[in-house]
Amino acid sequence: MSGQMMRTPLRVIDLLRHANRNHPRGEIVSRRAEGDIHRYTYADAYKRVCQLARALDRLGIAQDARVGTLAWNGYRHVELYFASAGLGAVCHTLNPRLLPQQIAWIGQHAADEILFFDASFVTLVEGIRDQLTGVRHVVLLGQCDSAVGADAAARIPDLLFYEDLISGELADELDWPIFDENQACGLCYTSGTTGDPKGVCYSNRSTVLHAYASALPDSLGLSARDVVMPVVPMFHVNAWGLPYIMPMVGGKLVLPGPALDGKSLYELCEAEQVTMAAGVPTIWLGLLDHLRTHGLSFSSLNRTVIGGSAASEAMIREFEEVHHVRVLHAWGMTETSPVGAVNQFKPVHDTLDRDARYRLQTRQGRELFGVEMRIEAETGEPIARDGKTHGRLPVKGPWVVDTYVGDVAAARQDGWFDTGDVATIDAEGYMSVVDRSKDVIKSGGEWISSIELENAAMGHPAIQEAAVIGRPHPKWVERPLMLCVLRPGHGLSSGELLAWLGERVARWWLPDAVEFVDELPHGATGKLLKARLRERYAAYRFNDQKHSTEDCS
Ligand code: AMP
């Protein structure tokens, strides 16, 4: 017997319709590419989304059409998310930090039919326009009647302008089409560090369910009282879903545009009284550095979500002890929409001492209801949740990818998606990423976690950032090489750092060498590019191999 409840499909456009009815005065505040601040309400946003949908329809953008964007976090980008999804079209966020030929390849692979771009990307679009053969219209996110507009129009043939495109359209409520909730609404390509990037296509259903689960009190805990600043870009897994979640709960959304330096983020955070921010560790390094240098602190921020790469204990402590900001460590991937796990305490942790709580917070968190995770041995057998034994981390759930664009299988035959991460899960459900499987260092048949070594090094007051890679070793197969960037004005010898590490990690984990470098390479989504480091140090040989053989014995 079927249940007898309404079969109302879950649709992305309903998130904004809900905000329009229940939070019409809720705000979206954006720092525009032009540098100024733009402010309007959910009611204003909804009117413009109706106008935009009519304009898209007029241009022949129908159900399934891919709507490409090259844009920062801003209100027009939000409008594109909702108008395309509302029509049953697919908002395809391109990552402008990739190389132009990669962007053109992805735009072609996705079969984008129209491309919207911010004024910052005029030169980029001019360079790749001819390669985007399926793109029928290119639209500048601005207006014709401006210096940038005139310049862009002179360089890009048949250029359209967003404001001019929508201004003539009716802003009345649209009769949005009803379609199956599995209809696609968003598309994002993986960063493609190995092989070609792969397209992950989100559905209306997966996006709405992800928004519900992420907003729960023990997930990101979001409400109408929150002011949220996603620093994570809208072109990287939909800014972790925050542009969908905030209209759902009615809180204020603060979008930082292209200004991601510590000073600009701090000023926006203070001016708008942000309560929660979200981003990758590299962004917070810049922000914390700015606060330290100028003796500043936050007046409203009470929590920050850190994900994409591991948050170090040192960063978690600094946020908590100096700024009274709780770090919510979170884990996810492009393939998981992205939020799969968030680290929030349970009542059983209330009695833990401070150090134990910080250690717990370095774990990536518990699965959100809907997502299932497990740890597997090489044989595929599930491993006990003991918090110690590590293995592969497969996941499954309604917002986890099944198939990549182009019908390329993503999930395994048994229904699980292999994340490529190596992790542990403890008896309370807290998952901890040990490494990407390709970054694990195999020394004498045992594994060394590069993440744990990096975190230990970043606890040293003189270290700004650290990366650990495995290098070949005649006896131990691989041994760790640590590369460090010092904080400005600090000095440290490798001997001093090794002594510090010696008190924090097992002796046989100690790097065989430490090199100080000016900077470390980061990818288009802010992650350390370990593959590039391995290439750069391909010929590296440890000077003192005796040291490691003794330590490992
Ligand atoms: P992407 O799809 O580019 O977002 O990359 C996903 C990968 O980032 C995951 O498979 C993890 O290896 C890594 N990652 C995400 N969040 C974390 C985290 N909190 N700690 C450590 N690694 C993370």
Residues whose N, C-alpha, C, O or C-beta is under 5 A from the ligand:
A	BS01	AMP	S191 I306 G307 G308 S309 A310 A311 A330 W331 G332 M333 T334 E335 Q364 T419 D421 V433 R436
